[in-house]
Amino acid sequence: MKLYATALLVFSTVATAKSNDETKPINPLLLSSPRNIDHSAKYINLPISPGKLRENLQNHASGPQTYGTGSKPSHLDRTLADYTVPSRQEIGIGGGISGNNQGVKIYAQFKQPFPDWLQSITGLTKWPDENAPYIPLDDIDLSVVPKIPKRSLGDCSNVERSHCSFECYRCVAPDDIITCPVMSQTFDDGPSPSTPKLLDQLPIKTTFFTQGINVVRFPETVRLQHQEGHLLASHTWSHANLPGLSNEDIAAQIQWSIWAINATAGVVPRYFRPPYGAIDDRVRTITRQFGLVAVFWDKDTFDWRVNDRSKTENEVYQEVRQWQAETPGALILEHDSTIKTVNVGIEVSRLIHSKQMTVADCVNGPWYND
Ligand SMILES: *[C@@H]1O[C@H](CO)[C@@H](O)[C@H](O)[C@H]1NC(C)=O
């Protein structure tokens, strides 16, 4: 409990903007990229003021940085949103948990700058919040979209079979992807503060369905994913239930997620996974215009349930072994949003212990649109 309090102190020191905090300088030895995190190290508490943090970031703006704290606070299992400093929105704060000693590292990275080309397309000067505005584009025609009613999440009461909803009827369109010739993991919702650990320990190339709002918050992590040969794909801008939105808002969720990945890693995504698997032919008519292929899954780990302990890690591993006995190939749904689901992902990759494919390679398709 004492160690928790030490770690919490760092979080709260960062989170409250006091101009004149007493701070020690950061030990440069503690600065590192996530790749170089020593997972066995235990770090001492090293309070830092927002001003010092900013100064330090500006002097070493090339990458994420690590600075010390005490031991593992249980709230590190929450999502990255908890660590973003509201008054310093250009800086994302992430944490990672190291090996046996469970020392905590916090690294900060600059939010992705809003590029000039995007400013000229949108007329805006910064990334939007979760309610991204629709920006009309010449090659997107919403007048051809079929008139299928909006519906809220989980409401399948008036959904016609002909609308081809995946979440209500497991309906897939001919151009949708649902499986893979070999057992292959996929990770939704990130990047998060826990993603660097996954990148560190995953022995295979995988597919990341990212939320645009997280992409611009953790651009260094996204570039690392790209550099290390993983496939970057879209999971919308802010995890929207697409069938519940207007045509314009669906287009906004898609266009901003594409722009975020393009601005950050310089690639234009070709694959997207609708949050909750929620889709119908109204949504597809819009997403296809952006050149996107919809990707689902045929094996669900429900790994997010380990977060509230309504499912155990061992139950996940049992099921994966069962799938391996039943079938040579599958697309497995996982999440890189918390340290618990990341740990499960690492263990599942060891269980599968064979060649996996990215979604693009599953269908022998291009990795990106140009
Ligand atoms: C991708 O980024 C480049 C600039 O690097 C820009 O010219 C291009 O329009 C962008 N494409 C999309 C689809 O966002």
The ligand as an SDF file (V2000), in Angstrom:
LIG
                    3D

 14 14  0  0  0  0  0  0  0  0999 V2000
   -1.8730   10.8030  -46.5860 C   0  0  0  0  0  0  0  0  0  0  0  0
   -0.8810   11.7110  -46.2300 O   0  0  0  0  0  0  0  0  0  0  0  0
   -0.3360   12.4570  -47.2970 C   0  0  0  0  0  0  0  0  0  0  0  0
    0.7290   13.3590  -46.7470 C   0  0  0  0  0  0  0  0  0  0  0  0
    1.7380   12.6100  -46.1490 O   0  0  0  0  0  0  0  0  0  0  0  0
   -1.4060   13.2540  -47.9900 C   0  0  0  0  0  0  0  0  0  0  0  0
   -0.8720   13.9420  -49.0880 O   0  0  0  0  0  0  0  0  0  0  0  0
   -2.4990   12.3220  -48.4550 C   0  0  0  0  0  0  0  0  0  0  0  0
   -3.5710   13.0970  -48.9740 O   0  0  0  0  0  0  0  0  0  0  0  0
   -3.0240   11.5050  -47.2850 C   0  0  0  0  0  0  0  0  0  0  0  0
   -4.0100   10.5320  -47.7730 N   0  0  0  0  0  0  0  0  0  0  0  0
   -5.0830   10.2080  -47.0470 C   0  0  0  0  0  0  0  0  0  0  0  0
   -6.0280    9.2480  -47.6750 C   0  0  0  0  0  0  0  0  0  0  0  0
   -5.2610   10.6090  -45.9320 O   0  0  0  0  0  0  0  0  0  0  0  0
  1  2  1  0
  1 10  1  0
  2  3  1  0
  3  4  1  0
  3  6  1  0
  4  5  1  0
  6  7  1  0
  6  8  1  0
  8  9  1  0
  8 10  1  0
 10 11  1  0
 11 12  1  0
 12 13  1  0
 12 14  2  0
M  END
$$$$
